[in-house]
Amino acid sequence: MMADFQTELNAHRQAVEAFLGAARAVPASRWGQARAPGKWSPGQVVEHLALAYEVNRGVLHGQAPMTAPRWLRPIIRRFLLGPVLRRGRFIPGSKSPRVFRPGPVPAAPEPLLNLLAAATSAFEADAAALGSTTIDHPFFGRLPLTDFVRLQAIHTRHHSSQLTSAADRHRPP
């Protein structure tokens, strides 16, 4: 089990490094501009991930700002989380819970990127120090820690591709 956890932790670290690289490549002029109408700007995407990591650190410690009824958690785990973990990507059109939504105007790139880097490092350290192979997730119920770490990597890769496309659209020919 420990080898599986280390594999997932390494994959997570690679996803975070790719995301941070893509975020740093976004031109300053695009940082606060929405990718499309109704979509987040690159800065808001970074803020969203930082918020998600902070909340998910709380989940590792049994603290969550919101929960689903216990009877509903196996259903959510099977029909919402299961497909994400099997496919390695989010279901198109998925909406972010309010607690993970960024503000209307993102902070400057460097402080926000530093915040995200610190949050991801703290998440990894907390996961490694947990001392358990499972967590009690407030929406998914009893969940292997490896799946929870994998979910964070999938989420980070999902948003990394959004940043890459934002940077590519504005790269000089």
Backbone as a printed PyTorch tensor [residue, N CA C, xyz], in Angstrom:
tensor([[[  0.8160,  -1.1950,   0.0000],
         [  0.0000,   0.0000,   0.0000],
         [  0.8600,   1.2600,   0.0000]],

        [[  1.9690,   1.2260,   0.7200],
         [  2.8400,   2.3930,   0.7830],
         [  3.4280,   2.7190,  -0.5870]],

        [[  3.7560,   1.6830,  -1.3820],
         [  4.2890,   1.9200,  -2.7290],
         [  3.2390,   2.6000,  -3.5970]],

        [[  1.9750,   2.1780,  -3.4880],
         [  0.8930,   2.8220,  -4.2350],
         [  0.7520,   4.2810,  -3.8320]],

        [[  0.8360,   4.5390,  -2.5380],
         [  0.7230,   5.9100,  -2.0500],
         [  1.8610,   6.7660,  -2.5940]],

        [[  3.0840,   6.2480,  -2.5420],
         [  4.2270,   7.0100,  -3.0600],
         [  4.0810,   7.2680,  -4.5580]],

        [[  3.5680,   6.2950,  -5.2900],
         [  3.3350,   6.4710,  -6.7260],
         [  2.3350,   7.6000,  -6.9590]],

        [[  1.2380,   7.5920,  -6.2130],
         [  0.2190,   8.6430,  -6.3590],
         [  0.7620,  10.0000,  -5.9210]],

        [[  1.5500,  10.0100,  -4.8630],
         [  2.1420,  11.2650,  -4.3860],
         [  3.1050,  11.8350,  -5.4290]],

        [[  3.8920,  10.9720,  -6.0640],
         [  4.8060,  11.4240,  -7.1210],
         [  4.0310,  11.9480,  -8.3310]],

        [[  2.9620,  11.2620,  -8.7130],
         [  2.1270,  11.7150,  -9.8320],
         [  1.4810,  13.0540,  -9.4850]],

        [[  1.0760,  13.1910,  -8.2420],
         [  0.4880,  14.4560,  -7.7950],
         [  1.5200,  15.5800,  -7.9030]],

        [[  2.7050,  15.3280,  -7.4210],
         [  3.7730,  16.3390,  -7.4510],
         [  4.0630,  16.7600,  -8.8960]],

        [[  4.0760,  15.8070,  -9.8130],
         [  4.3020,  16.1300, -11.2290],
         [  3.1610,  16.9840, -11.7840]],

        [[  1.9330,  16.6750, -11.4040],
         [  0.7860,  17.4650, -11.8550],
         [  0.8810,  18.9020, -11.3450]],

        [[  1.2830,  19.0560, -10.0950],
         [  1.4180,  20.3940,  -9.5100],
         [  2.5410,  21.1650, -10.2070]],

        [[  3.6670,  20.5210, -10.4310],
         [  4.7910,  21.1870, -11.1060],
         [  4.3940,  21.6290, -12.5160]],

        [[  3.6630,  20.7750, -13.2400],
         [  3.1960,  21.1430, -14.5810],
         [  2.2280,  22.3180, -14.5060]],

        [[  1.3400,  22.2950, -13.5190],
         [  0.3870,  23.3960, -13.3670],
         [  1.1240,  24.6970, -13.0760]],

        [[  2.0390,  24.6750, -12.1170],
         [  2.7730,  25.8970, -11.7670],
         [  3.5660,  26.4180, -12.9630]],

        [[  4.1600,  25.5190, -13.7460],
         [  4.8730,  25.9410, -14.9570],
         [  3.9380,  26.5940, -15.9560]],

        [[  2.7590,  26.0000, -16.1570],
         [  1.7710,  26.5800, -17.0790],
         [  1.2780,  27.9240, -16.5660]],

        [[  1.0780,  28.0370, -15.2620],
         [  0.5990,  29.2990, -14.6820],
         [  1.6510,  30.4020, -14.8250]],

        [[  2.9030,  30.0360, -14.6400],
         [  3.9780,  31.0350, -14.7790],
         [  4.1490,  31.4820, -16.2300]],

        [[  3.7120,  30.6540, -17.1850],
         [  3.8360,  30.9900, -18.6070],
         [  2.7090,  31.8900, -19.1040]],

        [[  1.6770,  32.0880, -18.2900],
         [  0.5620,  32.9520, -18.6990],
         [  1.0570,  34.3940, -18.6940]],

        [[  0.8990,  35.0950, -19.8120],
         [  1.3140,  36.5040, -19.8550],
         [  0.5530,  37.3430, -18.8260]],

        [[  1.2360,  38.3060, -18.2390],
         [  0.6130,  39.1690, -17.2240],
         [ -0.6610,  39.8190, -17.7520]],

        [[ -0.6810,  40.1300, -19.0450],
         [ -1.8540,  40.7730, -19.6350],
         [ -3.0780,  39.8520, -19.6510]],

        [[ -2.8640,  38.5390, -19.5230],
         [ -3.9660,  37.5680, -19.5520],
         [ -4.3730,  37.0820, -18.1530]],

        [[ -3.5700,  37.3830, -17.1470],
         [ -3.7690,  36.8590, -15.8030],
         [ -5.1970,  37.0710, -15.2890]],

        [[ -5.7500,  38.2370, -15.4960],
         [ -7.0790,  38.5550, -14.9820],
         [ -8.1820,  38.5010, -16.0140]],

        [[ -7.8840,  38.0500, -17.2350],
         [ -8.8930,  38.0100, -18.2990],
         [ -9.5090,  36.6120, -18.4030]],

        [[-10.8240,  36.5750, -18.4080],
         [-11.5270,  35.2990, -18.5420],
         [-11.1570,  34.6390, -19.8660]],

        [[-11.0160,  33.3340, -19.8610],
         [-10.6910,  32.5770, -21.0730],
         [-11.8060,  32.6880, -22.1050]],

        [[-13.0330,  32.8010, -21.6220],
         [-14.2230,  32.9030, -22.4700],
         [-15.3260,  33.4620, -21.5790]],

        [[-16.4030,  33.9280, -22.1630],
         [-17.5060,  34.4260, -21.3350],
         [-17.9930,  33.3550, -20.3450]],

        [[-18.1210,  33.7500, -19.0910],
         [-18.5730,  32.8220, -18.0600],
         [-17.5010,  31.8970, -17.5200]],

        [[-16.2670,  32.0240, -18.0090],
         [-15.1590,  31.1760, -17.5440],
         [-14.2430,  31.9960, -16.6420]],

        [[-13.4410,  31.3000, -15.8560],
         [-12.4890,  31.9670, -14.9800],
         [-11.2620,  32.4240, -15.7390]],

        [[-10.6360,  33.4580, -15.2100],
         [ -9.3410,  33.9090, -15.7290],
         [ -8.2630,  32.9540, -15.2140]],

        [[ -7.0740,  32.9790, -15.8110],
         [ -5.9900,  32.1430, -15.2790],
         [ -5.7100,  32.4030, -13.7940]],

        [[ -5.7450,  33.6630, -13.3790],
         [ -5.5280,  33.9720, -11.9660],
         [ -6.6020,  33.3800, -11.0680]],

        [[ -7.8430,  33.4000, -11.5430],
         [ -8.9280,  32.8030, -10.7680],
         [ -8.7830,  31.2830, -10.6920]],

        [[ -8.2680,  30.6810, -11.7460],
         [ -8.0350,  29.2290, -11.7340],
         [ -6.9840,  28.8990, -10.6740]],

        [[ -5.9330,  29.6880, -10.6000],
         [ -4.8930,  29.4700,  -9.5860],
         [ -5.4920,  29.6400,  -8.1900]],

        [[ -6.2840,  30.6860,  -8.0020],
         [ -6.9230,  30.9050,  -6.7020],
         [ -7.8490,  29.7390,  -6.3470]],

        [[ -8.6070,  29.2620,  -7.3210],
         [ -9.5010,  28.1210,  -7.1200],
         [ -8.7310,  26.9040,  -6.6070]],

        [[ -7.6050,  26.6160,  -7.2440],
         [ -6.8140,  25.4640,  -6.8040],
         [ -6.2580,  25.6780,  -5.4020]],

        [[ -5.7880,  26.8800,  -5.1030],
         [ -5.2740,  27.1580,  -3.7570],
         [ -6.3770,  26.9480,  -2.7190]],

        [[ -7.5720,  27.4320,  -3.0130],
         [ -8.7100,  27.2300,  -2.1020],
         [ -9.0060,  25.7370,  -1.9380]],

        [[ -9.0090,  25.0100,  -3.0410],
         [ -9.3030,  23.5770,  -2.9900],
         [ -8.2760,  22.8390,  -2.1320]],

        [[ -7.0030,  23.1720,  -2.2860],
         [ -5.9820,  22.4900,  -1.4790],
         [ -6.1250,  22.8210,  -0.0020]],

        [[ -6.4560,  24.0570,   0.3130],
         [ -6.6410,  24.4120,   1.7240],
         [ -7.8200,  23.6510,   2.3260]],

        [[ -8.9330,  23.6010,   1.6110],
         [-10.0980,  22.8610,   2.1020],
         [ -9.7590,  21.3720,   2.2290]],

        [[ -9.0670,  20.8360,   1.2490],
         [ -8.7440,  19.4090,   1.2640],
         [ -7.7060,  19.0490,   2.3180]],

        [[ -6.8950,  19.9920,   2.7220],
         [ -6.0320,  19.7620,   3.8830],
         [ -6.9020,  19.5880,   5.1190]],

        [[ -7.9520,  20.3960,   5.2200],
         [ -8.8880,  20.2440,   6.3320],
         [ -9.5530,  18.8800,   6.3210]],

        [[ -9.8990,  18.4000,   5.1290],
         [-10.5190,  17.0760,   5.0040],
         [ -9.5830,  16.0030,   5.5570]],

        [[ -8.3020,  16.1280,   5.2860],
         [ -7.3300,  15.1620,   5.8160],
         [ -7.3550,  15.1310,   7.3450]],

        [[ -7.7090,  16.2540,   7.9420],
         [ -7.7200,  16.3660,   9.4100],
         [ -9.1260,  16.2400,   9.9930]],

        [[-10.0690,  15.7960,   9.1520],
         [-11.4300,  15.5960,   9.6390],
         [-12.2400,  16.8630,   9.7850]],

        [[-11.8070,  17.9300,   9.1300],
         [-12.5160,  19.2100,   9.1980],
         [-12.9740,  19.5790,   7.7900]],

        [[-14.2480,  19.8830,   7.6620],
         [-14.7820,  20.2640,   6.3560],
         [-15.8360,  21.3480,   6.5380]],

        [[-15.8790,  22.3140,   5.6140],
         [-16.8570,  23.3940,   5.7380],
         [-18.2810,  22.9640,   5.4130]],

        [[-18.4340,  21.8090,   4.7760],
         [-19.7640,  21.3120,   4.4380],
         [-19.6910,  19.7960,   4.3190]],

        [[-20.8440,  19.1360,   4.4690],
         [-20.8800,  17.6830,   4.3890],
         [-22.1700,  17.2240,   3.7150]],

        [[-22.1270,  16.0080,   3.2230],
         [-23.3260,  15.3490,   2.6850],
         [-23.8100,  14.3660,   3.7450]],

        [[-25.0990,  14.0800,   3.7550],
         [-25.5970,  13.0750,   4.7110],
         [-24.8750,  11.7380,   4.4990]],

        [[-24.6140,  11.0330,   5.5720],
         [-23.8710,   9.7650,   5.4910],
         [-24.5230,   8.7750,   4.5370]],

        [[-25.8330,   8.7110,   4.4990],
         [-26.5210,   7.7540,   3.6300],
         [-26.3080,   8.0660,   2.1520]],

        [[-26.0020,   9.3360,   1.8290],
         [-25.8260,   9.7570,   0.4440],
         [-24.3860,   9.5690,  -0.0530]],

        [[-23.4440,   9.4980,   0.8470],
         [-22.0270,   9.4470,   0.4720],
         [-21.6510,   8.2660,  -0.4250]],

        [[-22.1260,   7.0430,  -0.1710],
         [-21.7760,   5.9370,  -1.0880],
         [-22.3160,   6.1580,  -2.5020]],

        [[-23.4440,   6.8090,  -2.6120],
         [-24.0270,   7.1010,  -3.9270],
         [-23.1700,   8.1380,  -4.6490]],

        [[-22.7820,   9.1850,  -3.9430],
         [-21.9140,  10.2200,  -4.5300],
         [-20.5740,   9.6000,  -4.9370]],

        [[-20.0350,   8.7520,  -4.0570],
         [-18.7470,   8.1110,  -4.3470],
         [-18.8330,   7.2580,  -5.6080]],

        [[-19.9100,   6.4940,  -5.7200],
         [-20.0220,   5.5930,  -6.8680],
         [-20.3020,   6.3180,  -8.1810]],

        [[-21.2260,   7.2560,  -8.1620],
         [-21.6770,   7.8550,  -9.4220],
         [-20.9860,   9.1580,  -9.8060]],

        [[-20.3530,   9.8280,  -8.8650],
         [-19.6240,  11.0580,  -9.2050],
         [-18.1180,  10.8650,  -9.1250]],

        [[-17.6430,  10.3300,  -8.0170],
         [-16.2000,  10.1420,  -7.8660],
         [-15.6820,   8.9720,  -8.6950]],

        [[-16.4120,   7.8620,  -8.6860],
         [-15.9610,   6.6670,  -9.4070],
         [-15.5920,   6.9340, -10.8610]],

        [[-16.4750,   7.5740, -11.6370],
         [-16.1310,   7.8510, -13.0370],
         [-14.9050,   8.7610, -13.1930]],

        [[-14.7410,   9.7060, -12.2940],
         [-13.5760,  10.6020, -12.3650],
         [-12.2940,   9.8060, -12.1530]],

        [[-12.2830,   8.9580, -11.1510],
         [-11.0800,   8.1580, -10.8840],
         [-10.8150,   7.1460, -11.9950]],

        [[-11.8680,   6.5430, -12.5460],
         [-11.6760,   5.5710, -13.6370],
         [-11.1610,   6.2480, -14.9000]],

        [[-11.7290,   7.3760, -15.2640],
         [-11.3540,   8.0680, -16.5030],
         [-10.1090,   8.9350, -16.3520]],

        [[ -9.8330,   9.3340, -15.1250],
         [ -8.6980,  10.2230, -14.9010],
         [ -8.9830,  11.6550, -15.3260]],

        [[-10.2500,  11.9950, -15.3910],
         [-10.6370,  13.3660, -15.7600],
         [-12.0360,  13.6400, -15.2350]],

        [[-12.3400,  14.9250, -15.1600],
         [-13.6480,  15.3380, -14.6540],
         [-14.7200,  15.1910, -15.7200]],

        [[-15.9320,  15.0320, -15.2740],
         [-17.0790,  14.9410, -16.1600],
         [-17.3090,  16.3370, -16.7430]],

        [[-17.4170,  16.4640, -18.0700],
         [-17.6370,  17.7920, -18.6710],
         [-18.8570,  18.4790, -18.0600]],

        [[-18.6940,  19.7830, -17.8380],
         [-19.7900,  20.5740, -17.2890],
         [-19.8780,  20.5430, -15.7760]],

        [[-18.9290,  19.8790, -15.1010],
         [-18.9410,  19.8380, -13.6360],
         [-18.7930,  21.2450, -13.0860]],

        [[-19.5400,  21.5320, -12.0510],
         [-19.4810,  22.8480, -11.4100],
         [-18.7400,  22.7330, -10.0820]],

        [[-18.0240,  23.7780,  -9.7630],
         [-17.2700,  23.8140,  -8.5270],
         [-18.1760,  24.2190,  -7.3600]],

        [[-18.0470,  23.5350,  -6.2140],
         [-18.7950,  23.9750,  -5.0330],
         [-18.3910,  25.4040,  -4.6480]],

        [[-19.3060,  26.1110,  -4.0620],
         [-19.0980,  27.5330,  -3.7150],
         [-17.8140,  27.7620,  -2.9130]],

        [[-17.5000,  26.8680,  -2.0040],
         [-16.3280,  27.0430,  -1.1500],
         [-15.0220,  27.0750,  -1.9550]],

        [[-15.0320,  26.5170,  -3.1580],
         [-13.8420,  26.4850,  -4.0050],
         [-13.8170,  27.5980,  -5.0480]],

        [[-14.8280,  28.4310,  -5.0880],
         [-14.9100,  29.4580,  -6.1370],
         [-14.0570,  30.6730,  -5.7870]],

        [[-13.2900,  31.1500,  -6.7550],
         [-12.4280,  32.3140,  -6.5160],
         [-13.2270,  33.6170,  -6.4940]],

        [[-12.5610,  34.6670,  -6.0290],
         [-13.1720,  35.9850,  -6.0400],
         [-13.2100,  36.5560,  -7.4560]],

        [[-13.8280,  37.6930,  -7.6210],
         [-13.9960,  38.2690,  -8.9620],
         [-12.7010,  38.7830,  -9.5930]],

        [[-11.7340,  39.1650,  -8.7670],
         [-10.4610,  39.6930,  -9.2840],
         [ -9.3190,  38.9550,  -8.5860]],

        [[ -8.4610,  38.2890,  -9.3570],
         [ -7.3840,  37.5280,  -8.7200],
         [ -6.2690,  38.4330,  -8.1880]],

        [[ -5.5510,  37.9050,  -7.2190],
         [ -4.3510,  38.5740,  -6.7140],
         [ -3.2860,  38.5540,  -7.8000]],

        [[ -2.2310,  39.2950,  -7.5740],
         [ -1.0990,  39.3200,  -8.5050],
         [ -0.5130,  37.9070,  -8.6360]],

        [[  0.1100,  37.6180,  -9.7760],
         [  0.6020,  36.2510, -10.0190],
         [  1.5380,  35.6950,  -8.9480]],

        [[  2.5900,  36.4100,  -8.6120],
         [  3.6060,  35.8230,  -7.7280],
         [  3.0610,  35.4540,  -6.3490]],

        [[  2.3440,  36.3500,  -5.6590],
         [  1.8140,  35.9410,  -4.3440],
         [  0.8250,  34.7730,  -4.4350]],

        [[  0.0200,  34.7640,  -5.4760],
         [ -0.9640,  33.6870,  -5.6290],
         [ -0.2820,  32.3580,  -5.9580]],

        [[  0.7390,  32.4060,  -6.8090],
         [  1.4870,  31.1810,  -7.1220],
         [  2.2370,  30.6640,  -5.8930]],

        [[  2.7720,  31.5780,  -5.0880],
         [  3.4430,  31.1690,  -3.8440],
         [  2.4490,  30.5360,  -2.8740]],

        [[  1.2490,  31.1080,  -2.7900],
         [  0.2030,  30.5560,  -1.9340],
         [ -0.1590,  29.1410,  -2.3750]],

        [[ -0.3230,  28.9570,  -3.6820],
         [ -0.6590,  27.6320,  -4.2030],
         [  0.4770,  26.6420,  -3.9480]],

        [[  1.7040,  27.0380,  -4.2000],
         [  2.8430,  26.1390,  -3.9690],
         [  2.9000,  25.7090,  -2.4980]],

        [[  2.6770,  26.6610,  -1.5930],
         [  2.6830,  26.3330,  -0.1630],
         [  1.5290,  25.3900,   0.1850]],

        [[  0.3560,  25.6440,  -0.3750],
         [ -0.8160,  24.8090,  -0.0790],
         [ -0.6320,  23.3830,  -0.5930]],

        [[ -0.0560,  23.2420,  -1.7850],
         [  0.1470,  21.8910,  -2.3270],
         [  1.2120,  21.1370,  -1.5300]],

        [[  2.2670,  21.8260,  -1.1520],
         [  3.3150,  21.1830,  -0.3410],
         [  2.7600,  20.7520,   1.0150]],

        [[  1.9640,  21.6150,   1.6210],
         [  1.3650,  21.2900,   2.9190],
         [  0.3890,  20.1200,   2.7820]],

        [[ -0.3720,  20.0850,   1.6890],
         [ -1.2880,  18.9650,   1.4490],
         [ -0.5010,  17.6540,   1.3670]],

        [[  0.5790,  17.6460,   0.5940],
         [  1.3910,  16.4360,   0.4590],
         [  1.9900,  16.0150,   1.8010]],

        [[  2.5020,  16.9860,   2.5570],
         [  3.0890,  16.6740,   3.8620],
         [  2.0280,  16.1180,   4.8140]],

        [[  0.8550,  16.7250,   4.8140],
         [ -0.2240,  16.2510,   5.6790],
         [ -0.6700,  14.8490,   5.2820]],

        [[ -0.7780,  14.6000,   3.9840],
         [ -1.1870,  13.2690,   3.5130],
         [ -0.1470,  12.2260,   3.9090]],

        [[  1.1310,  12.5560,   3.7560],
         [  2.2000,  11.6190,   4.0910],
         [  2.2740,  11.3470,   5.5940]],

        [[  1.9140,  12.3320,   6.3970],
         [  2.0010,  12.1900,   7.8500],
         [  0.7060,  11.6730,   8.4770]],

        [[ -0.3010,  11.4060,   7.6750],
         [ -1.6250,  11.0710,   8.1990],
         [ -1.6210,   9.8550,   9.1180]],

        [[ -0.8570,   8.8460,   8.7910],
         [ -0.8210,   7.6580,   9.6320],
         [ -2.0050,   6.7320,   9.4110]],

        [[ -2.7250,   6.9410,   8.3230],
         [ -3.8600,   6.0840,   7.9840],
         [ -3.8890,   5.9170,   6.4710]],

        [[ -4.4300,   4.8220,   6.0240],
         [ -4.5320,   4.5940,   4.5780],
         [ -5.8950,   4.9970,   4.0400]],

        [[ -6.7840,   5.4650,   4.9320],
         [ -8.1090,   5.9170,   4.5040],
         [ -8.4500,   7.2380,   5.1810]],

        [[ -9.4070,   7.9310,   4.5800],
         [ -9.9550,   9.1380,   5.1940],
         [-11.4750,   9.0130,   5.1900]],

        [[-12.1140,   9.8100,   6.0200],
         [-13.5700,   9.8840,   6.0200],
         [-13.9190,  11.2050,   5.3310]],

        [[-14.1810,  11.1250,   4.0390],
         [-14.4450,  12.3220,   3.2390],
         [-15.8730,  12.8160,   3.5010]],

        [[-16.0630,  14.1390,   3.5920],
         [-17.3900,  14.6690,   3.9230],
         [-18.4480,  14.4630,   2.8350]],

        [[-18.0310,  14.1010,   1.6150],
         [-18.9910,  13.8290,   0.5370],
         [-18.8920,  12.4090,  -0.0020]],

        [[-17.7000,  11.8320,   0.0280],
         [-17.4870,  10.5210,  -0.5630],
         [-17.4920,   9.3940,   0.4660]],

        [[-17.4630,   9.7230,   1.7470],
         [-17.4070,   8.7030,   2.7890],
         [-16.0100,   8.1230,   2.9180]],

        [[-15.9250,   6.8660,   3.3790],
         [-14.6300,   6.2120,   3.5830],
         [-13.9460,   6.0570,   2.2330]],

        [[-12.7320,   6.5730,   2.1370],
         [-12.0290,   6.6590,   0.8620],
         [-10.5510,   6.3350,   1.0760]],

        [[ -9.9660,   5.5000,   0.2200],
         [ -8.5190,   5.2690,   0.3280],
         [ -7.7550,   6.5890,   0.1240]],

        [[ -6.7560,   6.7960,   0.9290],
         [ -5.9400,   8.0030,   0.8200],
         [ -5.3270,   8.1190,  -0.5750]],

        [[ -4.9540,   6.9960,  -1.1700],
         [ -4.3870,   7.0370,  -2.5220],
         [ -5.3890,   7.6250,  -3.5150]],

        [[ -6.6730,   7.2800,  -3.3770],
         [ -7.6940,   7.8390,  -4.2700],
         [ -7.8620,   9.3380,  -4.0530]],

        [[ -7.7680,   9.7750,  -2.8060],
         [ -7.9170,  11.2020,  -2.5070],
         [ -6.7530,  12.0030,  -3.1030]],

        [[ -5.5510,  11.4860,  -2.9720],
         [ -4.3820,  12.1530,  -3.5670],
         [ -4.5070,  12.1300,  -5.0890]],

        [[ -4.9300,  11.0180,  -5.6350],
         [ -5.1180,  10.9160,  -7.0960],
         [ -6.1630,  11.9160,  -7.5820]],

        [[ -7.2430,  12.0890,  -6.8280],
         [ -8.2740,  13.0570,  -7.1940],
         [ -7.6940,  14.4690,  -7.2760]],

        [[ -6.7980,  14.8070,  -6.3520],
         [ -6.1860,  16.1460,  -6.3840],
         [ -5.3140,  16.3100,  -7.6310]],

        [[ -4.6070,  15.2490,  -8.0080],
         [ -3.7800,  15.3050,  -9.2230],
         [ -4.6570,  15.4550, -10.4620]],

        [[ -5.7520,  14.7230, -10.5250],
         [ -6.6700,  14.8350, -11.6600],
         [ -7.2240,  16.2480, -11.7450]],

        [[ -7.6030,  16.7940, -10.6040],
         [ -8.1400,  18.1530, -10.5530],
         [ -7.0980,  19.1740, -11.0180]],

        [[ -5.8810,  19.0100, -10.5730],
         [ -4.8090,  19.9300, -10.9570],
         [ -4.5130,  19.8300, -12.4500]],

        [[ -4.4450,  18.6170, -12.9920],
         [ -4.2200,  18.4510, -14.4420],
         [ -5.3690,  19.0530, -15.2500]],

        [[ -6.5820,  18.8930, -14.7620],
         [ -7.7520,  19.4690, -15.4260],
         [ -7.5550,  20.9710, -15.6240]],

        [[ -7.1160,  21.6520, -14.5910],
         [ -6.9400,  23.0950, -14.6870],
         [ -5.6390,  23.4830, -15.3840]],

        [[ -4.6460,  22.6260, -15.3520],
         [ -3.3920,  22.9040, -16.0460],
         [ -3.6240,  23.0620, -17.5390]],

        [[ -4.4640,  22.2040, -18.0880],
         [ -4.7430,  22.2950, -19.5280],
         [ -5.4360,  23.6090, -19.8690]],

        [[ -6.2110,  24.1410, -18.9590],
         [ -6.8520,  25.4390, -19.2000],
         [ -5.8120,  26.5500, -19.2440]],

        [[ -4.8230,  26.4860, -18.4000],
         [ -3.7760,  27.5090, -18.3880],
         [ -2.8960,  27.4110, -19.6160]],

        [[ -2.5940,  26.1840, -20.0270],
         [ -1.7550,  25.9940, -21.2030],
         [ -2.4260,  26.6010, -22.4290]],

        [[ -3.7170,  26.3870, -22.5760],
         [ -4.4140,  26.9510, -23.7310],
         [ -4.4520,  28.4720, -23.6580]],

        [[ -4.5560,  29.0350, -22.4420],
         [ -4.5570,  30.4940, -22.3020],
         [ -3.1970,  31.0760, -22.6800]],

        [[ -2.1260,  30.4090, -22.2820],
         [ -0.7840,  30.8860, -22.6030],
         [ -0.4930,  30.7330, -24.0960]],

        [[ -0.9070,  29.6110, -24.6870],
         [ -0.6580,  29.3440, -26.1030],
         [ -1.3600,  30.3340, -27.0120]],

        [[ -2.5720,  30.7340, -26.6400],
         [ -3.3400,  31.6580, -27.4880],
         [ -2.6580,  33.0060, -27.6320]],

        [[ -1.8170,  33.3270, -26.6710],
         [ -1.2350,  34.6630, -26.6840],
         [  0.2820,  34.6570, -26.8240]],

        [[  0.8090,  33.5810, -27.3330],
         [  2.2370,  33.4870, -27.5690],
         [  2.5350,  34.1170, -28.9260]],

        [[  3.5710,  34.9510, -29.0190],
         [  3.9090,  35.5570, -30.3190],
         [  4.2570,  34.4810, -31.3520]],

        [[  3.8980,  34.7130, -32.6230],
         [  4.1960,  33.7150, -33.6690],
         [  5.6880,  33.5520, -33.9100]]])
